[in-house]
Amino acid sequence: MPLVTRNVDRAPAINRCQGAHRMSELMSRAWVAMAETSDPHHPMLPEWAGYQRSRRTAMVFDLDRVVADDDLEGATRAVWDGQV
């Protein structure tokens, strides 16, 4: 939650991580955009299409890059769905 609420300075374990403030800005802007417009996309993120069950696109926030990934962990989901 410190990343989403821009409270990185109050979370020593997170604050020590390189890139924590940048990650906090990326994530908090997505949450604010979602609250304001029902769409988490903002100019600092790559294109993020609306969720469709057929594609299961999720945004992956990583220190090195932020990407939209279709069917993230699809193999694991298939096991839980009894498809394997």
N, C-alpha and C positions, 0 to 999 in steps of 0.2 A: 503494500500500500504506500510506502514512502515514495516510490517512484511515480505512482499515479497522482498523489496529492502534493507533489513537489516539496516533500519534507525530508529530502535526502540528508540534509545537515543534522537532522535529529535521529538518524539511524546510523550509528558509527560503523557497523559492519558493512553497510552499503556505501556510505560516504567514502570509505577507503578505496573503493573500486574505481579504477580509471574509467572515465566515461559515464559515471553515474548521473551527473547533472544533465548531460546530453540525452541519455536514455530517459530520464525523468521528464524532460521537456517533450520528447517525442510521444511518450505514453500519455502524459497528462493532456496534451493538446488533442490526442485522439479521443480521450474520454470526454473532454469538454465539447468537442465537435459532435460527438454522439449525443450528448445531452441536449445540445442546442438544435441540431438538425436531423437527428436519427441516422447520421452518416458519420463514421469515425474518420473519414479522410480529411487531411489537411495538407498544405503545401510542402511540408517536410517529409511526407510519406510517398512511396510509389503508388501508382493507381491501385485502388482497392475496390473491386466490384462488390456489389451486394452478395450476400450469402445465398447460394443455391445448393440444394441438397445434391444435385448431380455433380457439382464441382467441389463442394466443401472447402472453399477457399478460406484460409486463415492468414492473418498477418503475423509474421515471425519477427519479433524485436530482438536484435542481436547487437552487440557492441560494434561488430565489424560492418554489419549491413542490416537493413530492414527490407524484407521481401514478402510478397504475397505468394503463398504456397498452396497449390491445389491438393486436396486430400492429404494434409499433413498427418503423418503416422497412419496412413491408410492400411498398411499391413496389420498393425495392432488393432485398429478398429474392426477389420474383417474378422479377426479371431474372436473379439468380444461379440460381434454380430452373428457368430456361428457360421461364417462363410468359409472357414478353412478347416 
